[in-house]
């Protein structure tokens, strides 16, 4: 779930954002549809240099009956402590992981790697993969594979790997990117950006080596459901919770 200003949105390639529904209603729908985990990202918090909206998270976390990851605006240990205290099971760092990498080690030491997800947004520039921050608006010059190994060494527990180019397009995940990062680290990699079919999800795991897949547009804009996706993957020999 991507949250911008006051509502849930979905775009294409981190642009052309459009409203996709009520936050609380969406959480309740995903509860009924038996998703395994929910990721909530406030995509404007870091750019606006503000802290997470703890009251908002507290409100919808009460309705979320699955593991919840929250990201956006986290810049210190106290932000992390507050989010975990109001209902988040994990926190996600994106811009802060690049700008203040020492924070990764501090959070891992204080709360454990199991609750720390590093979100890596990647775009192709001049034929090469590059890490971007601040909702894909700021290039960093970092190679995603190199950065993934760095955050793992600092204590990250998982990586949420998003292809900016394919996000929201429903054209399939970037298998090459997913495979490169998955092979470079030993922690779980969640493939994100581009799911348009259950076959896309299967490829991300079977060919890309992802430990999990994240999806949004396919559930917002088609009749496909998380439970059907899990049944499809299970039928393909992928371990899923059904």
ROSE-4610 file (N, C-alpha, C; in Angstrom, 1 decimal, always signed):
// ROSE-4610
residu = [X/X/X/X/X/X/X/X/X/X/X/X/X/X/X/X/X/X/X/X/X/X/X/X/X/X/X/X/X/X/X/X/X/X/X/X/X/X/X/X/X/X/X/X/X/X/X/X/X/X/X/X/X/X/X/X/X/X/X/X/X/X/X/X/X/X/X/X/X/X/X/X/X/X/X/X/X/X/X/X/X/X/X/X/X/X/X/X/X/X/X/X/X/X/X/X/X/X/X/X/X/X/X/X/X/X/X/X/X/X/X/X/X/X/X/X/X/X/X/X/X/X/X/X/X/X/X/X/X/X/X/X/X/X/X/X/X/X/X/X/X/X/X/X/X/X/X/X/X/X/X/X/X/X/X/X/X/X/X/X/X/X/X/X/X/X/X/X/X/X/X/X/X/X/X/X/X/X/X/X/X/X/X/X/X/X/X/X/X/X/X/X/X/X/X/X/X/X/X/X/X/X/X/X/X/X/X/X/X/X/X/X/X/X/X/X/X/X/X/X/X/X/X/X/X/X/X/X/X/X/X/X/X/X/X/X/X/X/X/X/X/X/X/X/X/X/X/X/X/X/X/X/X/X/X/X/X/X/X/X/X/X/X/X/X/X/X/X/X/X/X/X/X/X/X/X/X/X/X/X/X/X/X/X/X/X/X/X/X/X/X/X/X/X/X/X/X/X/X/X/X/X/X/X/X/X/X/X/X/X/X/X/X/X/X/X/X/X/X/X/X/X/X/X/X/X/X/X/X/X/X/X/X/X/X/X/X/X/X/X/X/X/X/X/X/X/X/X/X/X/X/X/X/X/X/X/X/X/X/X/X/X/X/X/X/X/X/X/X/X/X/X/X/X/X/X/X/X/X/X/X/X/X/X/X/X/X/X/X/X/X/X/X/X/X/X/X/X/X/X/X/X/X/X/X/X/X/X/X/X/X/X/X/X/X/X/X/X/X/X/X/X/X/X/X/X/X/X/X/X/X/X/X/X/X/X/X/X/X/X/X/X/X/X/X/X/X/X/X/X/X/X/X/X/X/X/X/X/X/X/X/X/X/X/X/X/X/X/X/X/X/X/X/X/X/X/X/X/X/X/X/X/X/X/X/X/X/X/X/X/X/X/X/X/X/X/X/X/X/X/X/X/X/X/X/X/X/X/X/X/X/X/X/X/X/X/X/X/X/X/X/X/X/X/X/X/X/X/X/X/X/X/X/X/X/X/X/X/X/X/X/X/X/X/X/X/X/X/X/X/X/X/X/X/X/X/X/X/X/X/X/X/X/X/X/X/X/X/X/X/X/X/X/X/X/X/X/X/X/X/X/X/X/X/X/X/X/X/X/X/X/X/X/X/X/X/X/X/X/X/X/X/X/X/X/X/X/X/X/X/X/X/X/X/X/X/X/X/X/X/X/X/X/X/X/X/X/X/X/X/X/X/X/X/X/X/X/X/X/X/X/X/X/X/X/X/X/X/X/X/X/X/X/X/X/X/X/X/X/X/X/X/X/X/X/X/X/X/X/X/X/X/X/X/X/X/X/X/X/X/X/X/X/X/X/X/X/X/X/X/X/X/X/X/X/X/X/X/X/X/X/X/X/X/X/X/X/X/X/X/X/X/X/X/X/X/X/X/X/X/X/X/X/X/X/X]
num = [1/1/1/2/2/2/3/3/3/4/4/4/5/5/5/6/6/6/7/7/7/8/8/8/9/9/9/10/10/10/11/11/11/12/12/12/13/13/13/14/14/14/15/15/15/16/16/16/17/17/17/18/18/18/19/19/19/20/20/20/21/21/21/22/22/22/23/23/23/24/24/24/25/25/25/26/26/26/27/27/27/28/28/28/29/29/29/30/30/30/31/31/31/32/32/32/33/33/33/34/34/34/35/35/35/36/36/36/37/37/37/38/38/38/39/39/39/40/40/40/41/41/41/42/42/42/43/43/43/44/44/44/45/45/45/46/46/46/47/47/47/48/48/48/49/49/49/50/50/50/51/51/51/52/52/52/53/53/53/54/54/54/55/55/55/56/56/56/57/57/57/58/58/58/59/59/59/60/60/60/61/61/61/62/62/62/63/63/63/64/64/64/65/65/65/66/66/66/67/67/67/68/68/68/69/69/69/70/70/70/71/71/71/72/72/72/73/73/73/74/74/74/75/75/75/76/76/76/77/77/77/78/78/78/79/79/79/80/80/80/81/81/81/82/82/82/83/83/83/84/84/84/85/85/85/86/86/86/87/87/87/88/88/88/89/89/89/90/90/90/91/91/91/92/92/92/93/93/93/94/94/94/95/95/95/96/96/96/97/97/97/98/98/98/99/99/99/100/100/100/101/101/101/102/102/102/103/103/103/104/104/104/105/105/105/106/106/106/107/107/107/108/108/108/109/109/109/110/110/110/111/111/111/112/112/112/113/113/113/114/114/114/115/115/115/116/116/116/117/117/117/118/118/118/119/119/119/120/120/120/121/121/121/122/122/122/123/123/123/124/124/124/125/125/125/126/126/126/127/127/127/128/128/128/129/129/129/130/130/130/131/131/131/132/132/132/133/133/133/134/134/134/135/135/135/136/136/136/137/137/137/138/138/138/139/139/139/140/140/140/141/141/141/142/142/142/143/143/143/144/144/144/145/145/145/146/146/146/147/147/147/148/148/148/149/149/149/150/150/150/151/151/151/152/152/152/153/153/153/154/154/154/155/155/155/156/156/156/157/157/157/158/158/158/159/159/159/160/160/160/161/161/161/162/162/162/163/163/163/164/164/164/165/165/165/166/166/166/167/167/167/168/168/168/169/169/169/170/170/170/171/171/171/172/172/172/173/173/173/174/174/174/175/175/175/176/176/176/177/177/177/178/178/178/179/179/179/180/180/180/181/181/181/182/182/182/183/183/183/184/184/184/185/185/185/186/186/186/187/187/187/188/188/188/189/189/189/190/190/190/191/191/191/192/192/192/193/193/193/194/194/194/195/195/195/196/196/196/197/197/197/198/198/198/199/199/199/200/200/200/201/201/201/202/202/202/203/203/203/204/204/204/205/205/205/206/206/206/207/207/207/208/208/208/209/209/209/210/210/210/211/211/211/212/212/212/213/213/213/214/214/214/215/215/215/216/216/216/217/217/217/218/218/218/219/219/219/220/220/220/221/221/221/222/222/222/223/223/223/224/224/224/225/225/225/226/226/226/227/227/227/228/228/228/229/229/229/230/230/230/231/231/231/232/232/232/233/233/233/234/234/234/235/235/235/236/236/236/237/237/237/238/238/238/239/239/239/240/240/240/241/241/241/242/242/242]
x = [+0.8/+0.0/+0.9/+0.7/+1.4/+0.6/+1.0/+0.3/+0.9/+0.2/+0.7/-0.2/+0.3/-0.4/-1.5/-2.7/-3.8/-4.5/-4.0/-4.8/-3.9/-4.4/-3.7/-3.6/-2.5/-2.3/-1.6/-1.6/-0.8/-0.5/+0.7/+1.1/+1.8/+2.5/+3.3/+4.7/+5.7/+7.1/+7.3/+6.6/+6.7/+6.2/+5.2/+4.7/+3.2/+2.5/+1.1/+0.3/+0.4/-0.3/-1.8/-2.5/-4.0/-4.5/-5.6/-6.2/-6.8/-6.5/-7.0/-8.0/-8.2/-9.2/-8.9/-9.7/-9.6/-8.6/-7.7/-6.7/-7.3/-8.3/-8.9/-9.7/-10.4/-11.1/-10.2/-9.1/-8.1/-7.5/-7.2/-6.6/-7.7/-8.9/-9.9/-10.1/-10.0/-10.2/-9.0/-7.8/-6.6/-6.7/-7.3/-7.5/-8.4/-9.5/-10.4/-9.8/-8.9/-8.3/-7.1/-6.8/-5.7/-4.3/-3.9/-2.6/-1.6/-0.4/+0.5/+1.1/+1.4/+2.0/+1.5/+1.5/+1.1/+2.2/+2.5/+3.6/+2.9/+3.1/+2.6/+3.7/+3.8/+4.9/+4.3/+4.7/+4.3/+5.4/+5.0/+6.0/+6.4/+5.7/+6.0/+6.6/+6.7/+7.2/+8.7/+9.6/+11.0/+11.2/+10.6/+10.7/+10.3/+9.2/+8.7/+9.4/+10.4/+11.2/+10.4/+9.4/+8.6/+8.7/+8.3/+8.3/+7.1/+7.1/+5.9/+4.7/+3.5/+2.3/+1.9/+2.4/+2.2/+0.7/-0.1/-1.5/-2.2/-1.8/-2.4/-2.1/-0.8/-0.4/-1.1/-1.2/-1.9/-3.3/-4.0/-5.4/-5.6/-4.8/-5.1/-4.4/-3.4/-2.7/-3.7/-4.6/-5.6/-6.5/-6.7/-7.5/-6.7/-5.4/-4.5/-4.2/-4.7/-4.5/-3.5/-2.4/-1.3/+0.0/+1.1/+2.4/+2.4/+2.8/+2.7/+4.1/+4.5/+5.8/+5.4/+6.0/+5.7/+7.0/+6.9/+8.1/+7.7/+8.7/+8.4/+8.7/+9.7/+10.0/+10.8/+11.2/+11.9/+13.4/+13.8/+15.1/+16.0/+15.4/+16.1/+15.6/+16.2/+15.8/+14.5/+14.2/+12.9/+11.7/+11.9/+10.8/+10.5/+11.6/+11.4/+10.7/+11.1/+10.5/+9.0/+8.7/+7.3/+6.4/+6.9/+6.2/+6.0/+7.0/+6.8/+5.9/+5.8/+4.9/+3.5/+3.2/+1.8/+1.3/+2.1/+1.5/+2.3/+3.4/+4.2/+5.0/+5.1/+5.9/+7.3/+7.4/+8.7/+8.7/+9.9/+10.0/+10.9/+10.6/+11.3/+12.0/+13.3/+14.1/+14.4/+14.4/+14.7/+15.7/+15.3/+16.2/+17.2/+16.7/+17.6/+18.7/+18.4/+19.4/+20.6/+20.4/+21.4/+22.1/+21.3/+21.8/+22.5/+22.0/+22.5/+22.6/+23.5/+23.6/+23.9/+24.5/+24.7/+23.5/+22.4/+21.1/+20.7/+21.1/+20.7/+21.3/+22.6/+23.2/+22.6/+22.3/+21.7/+20.3/+19.5/+18.2/+18.3/+19.2/+19.4/+19.9/+20.8/+21.4/+20.3/+19.4/+18.5/+17.2/+16.7/+15.5/+15.6/+16.7/+16.9/+16.7/+17.5/+17.4/+16.1/+15.4/+14.1/+13.1/+13.2/+12.2/+12.6/+13.8/+14.3/+14.4/+13.6/+13.5/+14.2/+15.1/+15.7/+15.0/+14.3/+13.7/+14.7/+14.9/+15.9/+15.1/+15.0/+14.3/+15.3/+15.1/+16.1/+15.6/+16.4/+16.0/+17.2/+16.9/+18.0/+18.3/+19.6/+20.1/+21.3/+21.2/+22.3/+22.7/+21.7/+21.9/+22.4/+22.5/+23.0/+21.9/+21.9/+21.0/+21.5/+20.7/+21.1/+20.0/+20.5/+19.6/+19.1/+17.8/+17.2/+16.6/+16.5/+15.8/+14.7/+14.1/+13.0/+12.0/+11.4/+10.3/+10.8/+12.0/+12.5/+12.9/+13.1/+13.4/+14.8/+15.6/+17.0/+17.9/+18.8/+19.8/+20.9/+21.4/+22.5/+23.8/+23.9/+25.1/+25.5/+24.6/+24.9/+24.4/+25.2/+24.8/+24.0/+22.8/+21.9/+22.5/+23.3/+23.9/+24.9/+25.8/+26.7/+26.0/+25.0/+24.3/+23.6/+23.0/+22.4/+23.3/+24.5/+25.5/+26.0/+26.0/+26.3/+25.3/+24.0/+22.9/+22.8/+23.1/+23.1/+24.2/+25.4/+26.5/+26.2/+25.4/+25.1/+24.0/+23.3/+22.3/+20.9/+20.7/+19.3/+18.8/+17.5/+16.9/+16.3/+15.8/+15.2/+15.4/+15.3/+15.4/+14.1/+13.5/+12.3/+12.9/+13.0/+13.6/+12.6/+12.5/+11.5/+12.1/+11.6/+12.0/+11.1/+11.7/+10.9/+10.4/+11.2/+10.8/+9.5/+9.4/+8.3/+7.1/+7.4/+6.4/+5.0/+4.0/+2.6/+2.3/+3.3/+3.0/+2.3/+2.4/+1.9/+2.5/+3.8/+4.5/+5.4/+5.4/+6.3/+7.4/+8.0/+9.1/+10.4/+11.3/+12.6/+13.4/+13.3/+13.9/+15.5/+16.1/+17.5/+18.0/+17.4/+17.7/+17.5/+16.3/+16.0/+17.0/+17.4/+18.4/+19.7/+20.2/+21.5/+21.5/+20.5/+20.5/+20.3/+19.4/+19.1/+20.4/+21.2/+22.4/+23.5/+23.4/+24.5/+24.3/+23.1/+22.9/+22.3/+22.4/+21.8/+20.5/+20.1/+18.8/+17.7/+16.5/+15.4/+15.2/+14.9/+14.7/+13.2/+12.5/+11.1/+11.1/+10.7/+10.6/+9.4/+9.5/+8.4/+8.5/+7.3/+7.3/+7.1/+5.8/+5.5/+4.6/+4.1/+3.3/+2.0/+1.8/+0.6/-0.1/+0.5/-0.1/+0.5/-0.1/+0.4/+1.7/+1.8/+3.1/+4.2/+4.0/+5.0/+5.6/+4.6/+5.0/+5.9/+5.5/+6.2/+7.7/+7.8/+9.1/+10.0/+9.4/+10.2/+10.9/+10.2/+10.7/+11.6/+11.0/+11.7/+12.9/+12.8/+13.9/+14.8/+14.1/+14.7/+15.3/+14.9/+15.4/+14.9/+13.8/+13.2/+12.6/+12.6/+12.1/+10.6/+10.1/+8.7/+8.5/+7.2/+6.8/+5.8/+6.0/+5.0/+4.2/+3.0/+2.1/+1.1/+0.6/-0.4/-1.4/-0.9/-1.8/-2.6/-2.0/-2.7/-3.9/-3.9/-5.1/-6.0/-5.5/-6.3/-7.1/-6.5/-7.0/-7.5/-7.3/-7.8/-8.7/-9.2/-10.0/-9.2/-7.9/-7.0/-6.9/-6.7/-6.7/-5.5/-5.1/-4.0/-4.1/-5.3/-5.5/-5.3/-5.8/-5.6/-4.2/-3.5/-2.0/-1.3/-1.6/-0.9/-1.3/-2.5/-2.9/-2.1/-2.0/-1.2/+0.2/+0.9/+2.3/+2.4/+1.5/+1.5/+1.5/+0.6/+0.5/+1.8/+2.6/+3.9/+5.0/+4.7/+5.7/+6.4/+5.8/+6.4/+5.7/+6.4/+5.9/+5.1/+3.8/+3.0/+2.0/+1.5/+0.5/-0.9/-1.6/-2.9/-3.9]
y = [-1.2/+0.0/+1.2/+2.1/+3.3/+4.5/+5.3/+6.4/+7.7/+8.6/+9.9/+11.0/+11.8/+13.0/+12.4/+12.2/+11.7/+10.5/+9.8/+8.7/+7.7/+6.5/+5.5/+5.8/+5.6/+5.8/+4.7/+4.7/+3.8/+4.5/+4.3/+5.0/+4.0/+4.5/+3.8/+4.4/+3.5/+4.0/+5.1/+5.1/+6.1/+7.5/+7.5/+8.7/+8.5/+9.6/+9.6/+8.9/+9.4/+8.8/+9.0/+8.0/+8.1/+7.4/+8.0/+7.5/+6.1/+5.2/+3.8/+3.3/+4.2/+3.8/+4.2/+3.9/+4.2/+3.3/+3.8/+3.0/+2.0/+2.4/+1.4/+0.3/+0.7/-0.3/-1.3/-0.8/-1.6/-2.7/-2.2/-3.1/-4.2/-3.9/-4.9/-5.8/-5.3/-6.2/-7.2/-6.7/-7.7/-8.7/-8.3/-9.2/-10.4/-10.1/-11.1/-11.9/-11.3/-12.0/-12.8/-12.9/-13.8/-13.5/-12.3/-12.0/-12.4/-12.7/-13.1/-12.0/-10.9/-9.7/-8.5/-7.4/-6.1/-5.1/-4.4/-3.3/-2.0/-1.1/+0.3/+1.3/+2.0/+3.0/+4.4/+5.3/+6.7/+7.3/+7.4/+7.8/+9.3/+10.1/+11.5/+12.0/+11.1/+11.6/+12.0/+11.2/+11.6/+12.8/+12.9/+14.1/+15.4/+15.2/+16.4/+16.6/+15.7/+15.8/+15.8/+14.8/+14.7/+13.3/+13.1/+11.8/+11.0/+9.7/+8.9/+9.4/+9.1/+9.5/+8.3/+8.5/+7.4/+7.1/+8.2/+8.0/+7.3/+7.6/+6.9/+5.4/+5.1/+3.7/+3.0/+3.7/+3.1/+2.7/+3.6/+3.4/+2.1/+2.1/+1.0/-0.3/-0.2/-1.5/-2.3/-1.6/-2.4/-3.2/-2.9/-3.6/-4.6/-4.6/-5.4/-6.7/-7.8/-9.1/-10.0/-9.3/-10.0/-9.2/-9.8/-9.0/-7.7/-6.6/-5.3/-4.7/-4.3/-3.5/-2.1/-1.1/+0.3/+1.1/+1.9/+2.7/+4.1/+5.0/+6.4/+7.3/+8.1/+9.2/+8.7/+7.5/+7.0/+7.5/+8.2/+8.8/+8.5/+7.9/+7.6/+6.4/+6.1/+5.0/+5.2/+6.4/+6.7/+6.5/+6.9/+6.6/+5.1/+4.3/+2.9/+2.4/+2.8/+2.4/+2.7/+3.9/+4.3/+3.5/+3.2/+2.4/+1.0/+0.4/-0.9/-0.9/+0.1/+0.2/+0.4/+1.0/+1.3/+0.2/-0.9/-2.0/-2.5/-1.8/-2.3/-3.5/-4.5/-5.7/-5.5/-4.8/-4.5/-3.0/-2.5/-1.1/-1.2/-0.3/-0.3/+1.0/+0.9/+2.1/+2.2/+3.4/+3.5/+4.7/+5.9/+7.0/+7.1/+6.8/+6.8/+5.8/+4.7/+3.6/+4.1/+5.0/+5.5/+6.7/+7.6/+8.9/+8.7/+7.7/+7.5/+6.0/+5.3/+3.8/+3.3/+4.1/+3.7/+3.4/+4.0/+3.8/+2.3/+1.7/+0.2/-0.6/-0.4/-1.1/-0.8/+0.5/+0.8/+0.2/+0.2/-0.5/-2.0/-2.6/-4.0/-4.4/-3.6/-3.9/-3.7/-2.7/-2.4/-3.3/-3.6/-4.3/-5.6/-5.9/-7.2/-7.0/-7.8/-7.7/-8.2/-9.0/-9.6/-8.6/-7.4/-6.4/-5.2/-5.4/-4.4/-4.8/-4.1/-4.3/-3.1/-3.3/-2.2/-2.2/-1.1/-0.9/-0.3/-1.0/-0.6/-0.3/+0.9/+1.3/+1.5/+0.8/+0.8/+1.2/+2.0/+2.4/+2.2/+2.0/+1.8/+3.2/+3.6/+4.8/+4.6/+4.9/+4.7/+3.2/+2.4/+0.9/+0.2/+1.0/+0.4/+0.6/-0.4/-0.3/+0.7/+1.6/+2.5/+2.7/+2.8/+3.0/+4.5/+4.6/+6.0/+6.1/+7.3/+7.6/+8.6/+9.0/+10.0/+9.7/+8.5/+8.1/+8.1/+7.7/+7.6/+8.9/+10.0/+11.3/+11.7/+11.0/+11.4/+10.2/+10.3/+9.2/+9.2/+8.1/+8.0/+7.6/+7.1/+6.6/+5.2/+4.6/+3.3/+2.2/+1.1/-0.1/-0.9/-1.4/-2.1/-3.4/-4.1/-5.3/-5.0/-4.0/-3.5/-3.0/-2.2/-1.7/-2.8/-3.8/-4.9/-5.6/-5.8/-6.5/-5.7/-4.3/-3.4/-3.5/-3.3/-3.3/-4.6/-5.7/-7.0/-7.0/-6.6/-6.6/-5.7/-4.6/-3.7/-4.2/-5.3/-5.9/-6.0/-5.7/-5.7/-7.2/-7.3/-8.7/-9.1/-8.1/-8.4/-7.3/-7.5/-6.5/-6.5/-5.3/-5.1/-4.4/-5.2/-4.7/-4.3/-3.0/-2.5/-2.0/-2.5/-1.9/-0.7/+0.5/+1.7/+1.7/+1.2/+1.2/+0.4/-0.7/-1.6/-1.5/-0.8/-0.6/-0.1/-0.8/-0.3/-0.6/-1.2/-1.4/-2.7/-3.7/-5.0/-5.8/-5.5/-6.1/-7.2/-7.5/-8.5/-7.9/-8.7/-8.3/-8.2/-7.4/-7.4/-8.6/-9.7/-11.0/-10.9/-10.2/-10.0/-9.3/-8.2/-7.5/-8.3/-9.0/-9.8/-10.9/-11.5/-12.6/-12.1/-11.0/-10.4/-10.1/-9.5/-9.2/-10.4/-11.3/-12.5/-13.4/-13.4/-14.3/-13.6/-12.3/-11.6/-11.6/-11.9/-11.8/-13.1/-13.3/-14.5/-14.2/-13.0/-12.6/-12.6/-12.8/-12.8/-11.5/-11.7/-10.6/-10.7/-9.6/-9.5/-8.8/-9.5/-8.9/-8.0/-6.7/-5.8/-5.0/-4.7/-3.8/-4.6/-4.6/-5.2/-6.4/-6.9/-8.1/-7.9/-8.7/-8.6/-9.9/-11.0/-12.3/-13.2/-14.3/-15.3/-15.9/-16.0/-16.5/-15.5/-14.2/-13.3/-13.5/-13.8/-14.1/-15.4/-16.4/-17.6/-17.4/-16.6/-16.4/-15.6/-14.7/-13.9/-14.9/-15.9/-16.9/-17.9/-18.6/-19.7/-19.3/-18.2/-17.7/-16.6/-15.7/-14.6/-14.9/-16.0/-16.4/-15.6/-14.9/-14.1/-15.0/-14.6/-15.4/-15.1/-13.9/-13.5/-12.5/-12.3/-11.3/-10.3/-9.0/-8.0/-7.6/-7.2/-6.8/-5.8/-5.0/-4.0/-3.8/-3.3/-3.0/-4.2/-5.4/-6.6/-6.9/-6.4/-6.6/-5.4/-4.3/-3.1/-3.0/-3.4/-3.1/-4.3/-5.6/-6.7/-7.6/-8.7/-9.6/-10.6/-10.6/-11.5/-11.3/-12.4/-12.3/-12.9/-12.4/-13.0/-14.5/-15.0/-16.4/-17.2/-16.8/-17.5/-17.5/-16.4/-16.3/-17.4/-17.5/-18.5/-19.9/-20.2/-21.5/-21.8/-20.8/-21.0/-21.4/-20.6/-20.8/-22.2/-22.6/-23.9/-25.0/-24.8/-25.8/-25.9/-24.9/-24.9/-25.4/-25.8/-26.3/-25.3/-24.1/-23.1/-23.1/-23.2/-23.2/-22.0/-22.1/-20.9/-21.3/-20.3/-20.5/-20.5/-21.6/-21.7/-22.1]
z = [+0.0/+0.0/+0.0/-1.0/-1.1/-0.6/+0.3/+0.9/+0.6/+0.0/-0.5/+0.1/+0.9/+1.5/+2.4/+1.9/+2.7/+2.2/+1.2/+0.6/+0.0/-0.3/-1.0/-2.5/-3.1/-4.5/-5.2/-6.5/-7.3/-8.6/-9.1/-10.3/-11.2/-12.2/-13.1/-13.1/-12.9/-12.8/-11.9/-10.7/-9.7/-10.2/-11.0/-11.6/-11.9/-12.3/-12.6/-11.5/-10.3/-9.2/-9.3/-9.0/-8.9/-7.6/-7.1/-5.9/-6.1/-5.2/-5.4/-4.3/-3.3/-2.3/-0.9/+0.0/+1.4/+2.1/+2.9/+3.6/+4.5/+5.4/+6.3/+5.6/+4.5/+3.7/+3.1/+2.5/+1.9/+2.8/+4.0/+5.0/+5.3/+5.5/+5.8/+4.6/+3.4/+2.2/+2.2/+2.4/+2.4/+3.6/+4.7/+5.8/+5.2/+4.6/+4.1/+3.0/+2.2/+1.1/+1.4/+2.7/+3.2/+2.7/+2.6/+2.2/+3.4/+3.1/+4.1/+4.9/+4.2/+4.9/+4.2/+4.9/+4.3/+4.5/+3.4/+3.4/+3.2/+4.2/+4.1/+3.9/+2.8/+2.6/+2.4/+3.3/+3.1/+2.2/+0.9/-0.1/-0.2/+0.6/+0.6/+1.9/+2.9/+4.2/+4.1/+3.6/+3.5/+2.7/+1.6/+0.7/+1.4/+2.2/+3.0/+4.3/+4.6/+5.8/+7.1/+7.1/+8.3/+8.8/+10.1/+10.7/+10.3/+10.5/+10.2/+11.0/+10.5/+11.1/+12.1/+13.3/+14.3/+14.6/+14.7/+15.0/+13.9/+12.6/+11.5/+11.6/+11.8/+11.9/+13.0/+14.1/+15.3/+15.0/+14.2/+13.9/+13.0/+11.9/+10.9/+11.3/+12.2/+12.7/+13.5/+14.2/+15.0/+14.1/+12.8/+11.9/+11.0/+11.2/+10.3/+11.1/+10.6/+11.3/+10.6/+10.1/+9.5/+9.8/+9.6/+9.8/+9.0/+9.6/+9.0/+9.0/+7.8/+7.6/+7.3/+8.0/+7.8/+7.4/+6.4/+5.9/+5.6/+5.5/+5.1/+6.3/+6.1/+7.1/+8.3/+8.4/+9.5/+9.4/+10.5/+10.4/+11.7/+12.7/+13.9/+14.7/+15.7/+16.6/+17.2/+17.6/+18.3/+17.3/+16.0/+15.0/+15.0/+15.0/+14.9/+16.2/+17.3/+18.6/+18.6/+18.2/+18.2/+17.2/+16.0/+15.1/+15.6/+16.1/+16.7/+17.8/+18.6/+19.8/+19.4/+18.2/+17.8/+16.9/+16.6/+15.8/+14.7/+14.2/+13.1/+13.6/+12.8/+13.1/+12.5/+11.4/+10.8/+10.4/+10.2/+9.6/+8.4/+7.4/+6.2/+6.0/+5.7/+5.4/+3.9/+3.4/+2.0/+1.9/+1.9/+1.7/+2.9/+4.1/+5.3/+5.2/+4.5/+4.4/+3.6/+2.6/+1.8/+2.5/+3.1/+3.6/+5.0/+5.8/+7.1/+7.3/+6.6/+6.7/+8.1/+9.0/+10.4/+11.1/+10.7/+11.3/+11.2/+10.1/+9.9/+11.0/+11.3/+12.4/+13.7/+14.0/+15.3/+15.5/+14.4/+14.5/+14.7/+14.0/+14.1/+15.4/+16.0/+17.3/+18.4/+18.2/+19.3/+19.2/+18.0/+17.9/+17.1/+16.5/+15.8/+14.3/+13.6/+12.1/+11.6/+12.4/+11.9/+11.6/+12.2/+12.0/+11.1/+10.4/+9.5/+8.1/+7.3/+5.8/+5.2/+4.2/+3.5/+2.1/+1.8/+0.5/-0.5/-1.6/-2.6/-3.9/-4.3/-5.5/-6.6/-7.8/-8.8/-10.2/-10.9/-12.2/-13.1/-14.4/-15.4/-15.9/-15.8/-16.4/-17.2/-18.5/-19.4/-19.5/-19.4/-19.5/-18.3/-17.2/-15.9/-14.8/-13.9/-12.8/-11.7/-11.2/-10.2/-9.1/-7.9/-6.7/-6.7/-6.5/-6.4/-5.0/-4.5/-3.2/-3.4/-2.3/-2.3/-3.4/-3.3/-4.2/-5.7/-5.9/-7.3/-7.9/-7.1/-7.7/-7.7/-6.8/-6.6/-6.9/-7.9/-8.1/-7.1/-6.8/-5.8/-6.3/-7.5/-8.1/-7.6/-6.7/-6.1/-7.0/-7.1/-7.8/-6.8/-7.3/-6.3/-5.7/-6.5/-6.0/-4.9/-5.2/-4.1/-2.9/-3.1/-2.0/-1.2/-1.8/-1.1/-0.2/-0.7/+0.1/+1.3/+1.1/+2.2/+3.3/+2.9/+3.9/+4.6/+3.9/+4.6/+5.7/+5.3/+6.3/+7.5/+7.3/+8.4/+9.3/+8.9/+9.8/+9.2/+7.9/+7.4/+7.4/+7.7/+7.7/+6.4/+5.6/+4.3/+3.4/+2.1/+1.1/+0.3/+0.2/-0.7/-2.0/-3.0/-4.3/-5.3/-5.6/-6.6/-7.8/-9.0/-10.3/-10.5/-10.5/-10.8/-12.2/-13.1/-14.5/-14.8/-14.0/-14.2/-13.2/-12.2/-11.1/-11.7/-11.4/-11.8/-13.3/-14.0/-15.5/-15.7/-14.8/-14.9/-16.1/-16.4/-17.5/-17.0/-15.8/-15.2/-14.4/-13.5/-12.7/-13.5/-13.0/-13.6/-13.1/-13.9/-13.4/-13.3/-14.3/-14.3/-13.0/-12.7/-11.5/-10.2/-10.1/-9.0/-8.8/-9.9/-9.8/-9.3/-9.9/-9.5/-8.0/-7.4/-6.0/-5.1/-5.5/-4.8/-4.6/-5.7/-5.7/-4.9/-4.7/-4.0/-2.5/-2.0/-0.5/+0.0/+1.3/+1.9/+2.6/+2.7/+3.4/+2.3/+2.8/+1.8/+1.0/-0.3/-1.2/-1.7/-1.5/-1.9/-3.3/-4.3/-5.6/-5.7/-6.2/-6.3/-7.6/-8.2/-9.3/-10.6/-11.1/-12.4/-12.5/-11.3/-11.4/-12.2/-13.2/-14.0/-14.2/-13.7/-13.8/-12.8/-12.5/-11.6/-12.1/-13.4/-14.0/-13.8/-13.7/-13.4/-12.0/-11.1/-9.7/-9.6/-10.4/-10.4/-10.9/-12.0/-12.6/-11.6/-10.8/-9.9/-8.8/-8.5/-7.5/-8.1/-9.2/-9.8/-10.6/-11.3/-12.2/-11.5/-10.8/-10.1/-8.8/-8.2/-6.9/-5.7/-5.9/-4.8/-3.8/-2.5/-1.4/-1.3/-1.8/-1.7/-2.8/-3.0/-4.0/-3.4/-3.9/-3.5/-4.7/-4.5/-5.6/-5.2/-6.1/-5.7/-6.9/-8.0/-9.2/-9.6/-9.6/-10.1/-9.2/-8.0/-7.1/-7.1/-7.4/-7.5/-8.8/-9.9/-11.2/-12.0/-11.5/-12.1/-11.2/-11.6/-10.8/-10.1/-10.3/-9.6/-8.1/-7.4/-5.9/-5.3/-4.1/-3.4/-3.2/-2.8/-2.6/-3.8/-4.9/-6.2/-6.6/-6.3/-6.6/-5.8/-4.5/-3.7/-4.2/-4.6/-5.1/-6.4/-7.2/-8.5/-8.2/-7.3/-6.9/-6.3/-5.4/-4.7/-5.8/-6.8/-7.8/-8.7/-8.6/-9.4/-8.5/-7.3/-6.4/-5.5/-5.4/-4.6/-3.2/-2.2/-0.8/-0.5/-0.3/+0.1/+1.2/+1.9/+3.0/+2.3/+2.4/+1.9/+3.0]
